[in-house]
Structure formats: structure tokens, C-alpha cells
Amino acid sequence: MRQALPLDPMLPLAGRIREVAGALLVPPAGPERPQPCGVFVGGEPVAESLCYGGHAHAPINVFPEPRAAERHLAGTYLFGGILSGHFGHMLVEGTGRLWALHGRTDVAGVLFFARPFDKARQCSKMFAQMAALLGLPPVTVLEAPVTVDRLVLAEQGLGSGELMLGRPEARALLRDRLAEVPAEGKGRRFYITRSGQPARRGMILGEQGLEALFAAQGYEVIRPEEFKLARQVAMLRGASHVVGTEGSPFHLLAMAGQAGCKVAVIQRRRSPTFAQICAHLEWFLGGPVTGLDQIASIHAPKKTRNPNLIYLEPDRPALWAALAEAGFVSGAPWANMTAEERRAALHGLETETDQRLRPVAAEDLPEDHGDEEKDAA
């Protein structure tokens, strides 16, 4: 039974499809990990229904004991994989098999499982906006076992972590379909901030000060979560420059941004996710991305294993120099926060998280493998 996915972003997915008759789809019944769910034919597990999160060699599901179907769905359906209630994971993991829809008119719907610690109805509601933008046939997040006349199982061509670069057909379908959304404006410059997110979901130290610096450079400071997904896509399609703190909005930019859009990503956690997101953007947009990892200080609670509670302070003079060299900013260089500004920023984080923060050295941080399934990216 296959236990790994190829990592070559140039490797075509063409032909990596299996179609089976009379498939039984069994969603998770409990919170165990790996998630107990999968597809069966004739009582035997179908290897192509293994799903992958951030690692190509470790499926996030295992096959449970088959359970009797509660209903039957007539027609042909595409197996979509596992939907996450986490926005970023939903974007990259929930779209990884949709490439198989290209050129097909016989697919009656897309069938997903939900993570056992997410509610199926919540995942269905969250994914509905993306499904509409992509023009998908009806999407169902299964809460009970079903059988179908025919099931299409396509190789997963996109995911989180090391699967973030995607495969050619998966990248093409997403970009081609979102390219049909009319751009809102032209030549717009955006700074994507996380200042509207809870501090426990991760942010940089002193982000509000950076917002003011970018606004003075003519950037529109936006909190994407305040807009419907269709509006986000339209705005990003009108962008010539996008800078922001590493996180989920960059997945949407990768899928929807115009070729040639200049992108810079500010590191917010000591995690491989930062480099993965930068590479993800380069493969989708087809151009270089400016990664901003210049750090002035790091603050964290005394004991933590959560990378989202480790707060990096960007080195503003070094940030400005890198951005100026890449054509994002001009004028006078930026200065770092004063000691008073830093104390105020730390106090705000400590109050919100109820955690005392202390300066730490990078080498003293806990090892982080980028497994953010429970984090909010």
C-alpha cells in the first residue's frame, strides 16, 4: 500500500487517477490520530484514499474497520480528501485533488471527510466560499458512511508543509479558475497584518508600528479576515506589491495573485513554514519572493512548546534595507523600536496571552518541525 507522495513540483499528475465502482466512504468516528477514515471497495482499503498533511511520507489517516453505509449516492463523485477547520490547511489540503476535475463534466459532486476534532458542518461552511470561486460541483462533507456508484480518486497534488509547492496540474487548476475573478483595481500595494488576530495565534512584536511605516510608503494595510473570500481574491488580483507577516493569506495570494506581483514575507516564527511559504509563492507565481528573516529580538514564555507563543521582533533597519533593494520601499531608513515602545508591545502581548515573556536566544528555542495542525497560521 502506497505510503508516500512524490515531492518533485515538476512531476506531472497526469494519469495519477483511479476510478472504482461501488466505493464505501467511511468518515472518522472518533478523535484518534492518525484519523480513522478511508475508502473501501469490496471490503478492502483503497490506498489512494490516504491523505497527507505536512509530510509526504506520513498519511494523516489510517483505515478503520468498515462500517455499513447509511445512504447511497448515485452517479460519479470525486474524493476530495480531508478538510481542516484551519483556514490555511483547508486552502492547500482541501484543493489538492481538484485538478482531476479539469475537462470533466460527469462528476456530480466532491466528497470530503472532516478532521475528527472539527465539525463537518463547520468545515462545509468554511469551504463553501472557495468552492463557489472555483466553480466546483456540489461539495459534501461526510458525517456518516456512504456508498457511491463510482468514485474518482486522484493523487493529492498539494498540501501543507513539504507538500506546499504543489504539482503542475494542481497549481494550474487553482490559478486558472481564480484568474476568472475580476481584479479590484490595478497596481495596488498591500501590507497584510495579523494585528487583528488573537496573539495566541502568532504575530510579530510591534506589528502596529510596522503598519504605520508601510502606510507611509503608500501601502493599504488590510486584515484579510474582515473580507469575504471573493473580495480577498479580487483585491489580491489587483495587487502589484504585497508584504505581510507569514501566514495563511499567502496561500490565497499564491493561487490568485497576478504573475509578476512582487511579494515579501516577514518571518514570525522559528519554523520551516516560513521558507516553505516563500517557496510556495515562487512556484505558484513564477517569480522570486523576498524572505525577510532579519530579527532584532525574540521573546517567549519561560516554558513553551507552541511556536505561536514565540514572538520575533523584526530588525527594522535591516528590513528596510532588504525591501529597498528589492523595490518595495524608498526614502529614509527605518529605526528600531525604542525601549519604551518595546516594553509597551510586550506588555500588550503578556496581557492578552496571560504569559510572562522574556528575551531568549534563537539557539535556546525548542525544536520546531513545522507541525502546525492545531495552530492557526
Disulfide bonds with the S-S distance in Angstrom:
none
